[in-house]
Structure formats: C-alpha cells, structure tokens
Amino acid sequence: MKNNVIFYCKDAAEKFLEDSSVDLFIGHPPYYMTELELNGGDPSKQMQNAESLNEYLDRLLLSFLHMEAALKEDGHMFIALQNTSFGLGILPKIFDKTKLQLQSIRIWDYSSDFKVEGNHTVLFAHLTKNPWGAGDNPQGPFVLTNSWLEATEELRSYHTDRATVGAAPEGVYREMIKNYSEPGDVVADIFAGCGTVGVVALQLGRKFIYNDVSEDKLLVSKERIRDVLNSTGLSSAG
Ligand SMILES: C[S@@+](CC[C@H](N)C(=O)[O-])C[C@H]1O[C@@H](n2cnc3c(N)ncnc32)[C@H](O)[C@@H]1O
C-alpha cells in the first residue's frame, strides 16, 4: 500500500478490499437496532437496511467473508462482539462459513459514565486463519479498562452528536495494534466510525484503511486523521 491512509465510504458487506492485503483488522460492527435507536431511525446505518436479526447476521457474515479474504495468512483480527444476541448469533456462522479460528477473548470492561449507569463489557474476539495464529504474543486475562467518557473527551474538538455516537477510546485499541502488528503493517477497520483505530495505528507507524458507510463519520474521521498525520509529520501519500 503506497499511501499511509486510504478512505472508503461503503457497505462493509460489499467486497472492495484486495485479497491478502491486510495484516490486522480491528472493528466494532453496528449492533442490531442500536444505531436505529440512537440515530433517530436512519436504516442506512443498520447493516444496509437489515429488517430482521437473521438478515442482519447474514449481512454481517458477508463482511466477515470480506475480511477473511483480505486478511494475510499470518494476520490477526479483533472484532467486538457485544454480549447480546448479535455476539452469540454471529460466532457459529463465522466458524461454519469461514476458516477463522478463535484465539482468545479480550474484555473491555468500562464504566458507563455515558448514557447508562453501571459497569458494562464489550467482548473482542481475537480470530486468525490458522491454529498457531496467536504466536508468541503475550497471553493473559486481557482485561482493558477505559471509561467510555474518555472517547468523548478525545473527540471533543470534532464533536457533532450524530457523528460521534459509538466511538471507543484510543486505549482500547492500542494494546491490539502494538502486540499484533509491526511498524509499516496495514491495519484496517471496515466499521471505523470516528476513526479511532486509525488514529492509534498511524501514531504507532502503521498504515490504515478506513471504511464506514456513514458520510458524517467519514468527514469527522478525515479531519481527525489529518490532524494526526500533521502532528506526526506523516503525509497521507507515501
Ligand atoms: C460501534 S460503531 C464503530 C465505532 C468506532 N470503533 C469508533 O471508535 O468510532 C459502528 C459503525 O458501523 C457503521 N456501519 C453501520 N452499518 C455499516 C455497514 N453496512 N458498512 C460499514 N459500516 C457500517 C456505523 O456508521 C458506525 O460508525
């Protein structure tokens, strides 16, 4: 990949990435119904108009097939599986239809000082194409603790209510990028929202492929990523 960053604004279920071109995928797909509830009923944010849980899971599976084809043989994938029917429903389909294998579960244990009270978790499935995928990387209980409010702080200067819904803090992704990719590697997020994965990837000297179906989020991310490139002295090309 020639550029430091590439932006797409497409449905993640469509195939647009080249085969075997990505070292590390990180992603936090939309939850079933959540985007509808939060965004006042815009169905284009919901895996392209999925009208039932089954249709949603089928479209999500297409995005996993897309990521599987684009992932290098020795690559890694960390995908958020909310502890709802979405997480439970997609894993059996992934194991049935792809050759991706589960290596571990990362737990993001966050205090929800935002919207709902109490502590909550998001589970990230660590998937690879082969059973030796985890390699010599550090093992452990993998509990990451950042409050959701940190993301709101990080995004304050770019904030529009619509664009920043669902963003996670940078610290959640730093451990994954540091331990499962090398400087110069290609990191991709095809549900990239406000571009948080890209911000961390570029800060750590990786290249980044951004995609999100929402034009609002693409605009926020372009601005945010341009600021990272300026502050690190990198250009978007080369
Ligand atoms: C939970 S958010 C990701 C947040 C991101 N990790 C961040 O820190 O900003 C899920 C994202 O998936 C996007 N999305 C929904 N349906 C999509 C689709 N069919 N293809 C690509 N992106 C989609 C939404 O616009 C939303 O930004």
Ligand as a Chemical Component Dictionary entry (heavy atoms), coordinates in Angstrom:
data_LIG
# 
_chem_comp.id                   LIG 
_chem_comp.type                 NON-POLYMER 
_chem_comp.pdbx_formal_charge   0 
_chem_comp.three_letter_code    LIG 
# 
loop_
_chem_comp_atom.comp_id 
_chem_comp_atom.atom_id 
_chem_comp_atom.alt_atom_id 
_chem_comp_atom.type_symbol 
_chem_comp_atom.charge 
_chem_comp_atom.model_Cartn_x 
_chem_comp_atom.model_Cartn_y 
_chem_comp_atom.model_Cartn_z 
_chem_comp_atom.pdbx_ordinal 
LIG C1  C1  C 0  -19.866 0.843  17.032 1  
LIG S1  S1  S 1  -19.580 1.957  15.700 2  
LIG C2  C2  C 0  -17.798 1.914  15.493 3  
LIG C3  C3  C 0  -17.120 2.947  16.325 4  
LIG C4  C4  C 0  -15.618 3.062  16.108 5  
LIG N1  N1  N 0  -14.905 1.919  16.671 6  
LIG C5  C5  C 0  -15.085 4.352  16.741 7  
LIG O1  O1  O 0  -14.283 4.296  17.664 8  
LIG O2  O2  O -1 -15.560 5.421  16.338 9  
LIG C6  C6  C 0  -20.213 1.038  14.293 10 
LIG C7  C7  C 0  -20.052 1.751  12.956 11 
LIG O3  O3  O 0  -20.511 0.891  11.895 12 
LIG C8  C8  C 0  -21.020 1.736  10.862 13 
LIG N2  N2  N 0  -21.848 0.899  9.967  14 
LIG C9  C9  C 0  -23.133 0.509  10.079 15 
LIG N3  N3  N 0  -23.514 -0.279 9.063  16 
LIG C10 C10 C 0  -22.427 -0.394 8.265  17 
LIG C11 C11 C 0  -22.165 -1.067 7.035  18 
LIG N4  N4  N 0  -23.122 -1.778 6.418  19 
LIG N5  N5  N 0  -20.934 -0.970 6.487  20 
LIG C12 C12 C 0  -19.959 -0.224 7.086  21 
LIG N6  N6  N 0  -20.146 0.457  8.233  22 
LIG C13 C13 C 0  -21.359 0.368  8.816  23 
LIG C14 C14 C 0  -21.765 2.823  11.616 24 
LIG O4  O4  O 0  -21.896 4.001  10.816 25 
LIG C15 C15 C 0  -20.865 3.033  12.848 26 
LIG O5  O5  O 0  -19.962 4.100  12.650 27 
# 
loop_
_chem_comp_bond.comp_id 
_chem_comp_bond.atom_id_1 
_chem_comp_bond.atom_id_2 
_chem_comp_bond.value_order 
_chem_comp_bond.pdbx_ordinal 
LIG C1  S1  SING 1  
LIG S1  C2  SING 2  
LIG S1  C6  SING 3  
LIG C2  C3  SING 4  
LIG C3  C4  SING 5  
LIG C4  N1  SING 6  
LIG C4  C5  SING 7  
LIG C5  O1  DOUB 8  
LIG C5  O2  SING 9  
LIG C6  C7  SING 10 
LIG C7  O3  SING 11 
LIG C7  C15 SING 12 
LIG O3  C8  SING 13 
LIG C8  N2  SING 14 
LIG C8  C14 SING 15 
LIG N2  C9  SING 16 
LIG N2  C13 SING 17 
LIG C9  N3  DOUB 18 
LIG N3  C10 SING 19 
LIG C10 C11 SING 20 
LIG C10 C13 DOUB 21 
LIG C11 N4  SING 22 
LIG C11 N5  DOUB 23 
LIG N5  C12 SING 24 
LIG C12 N6  DOUB 25 
LIG N6  C13 SING 26 
LIG C14 O4  SING 27 
LIG C14 C15 SING 28 
LIG C15 O5  SING 29 
# 
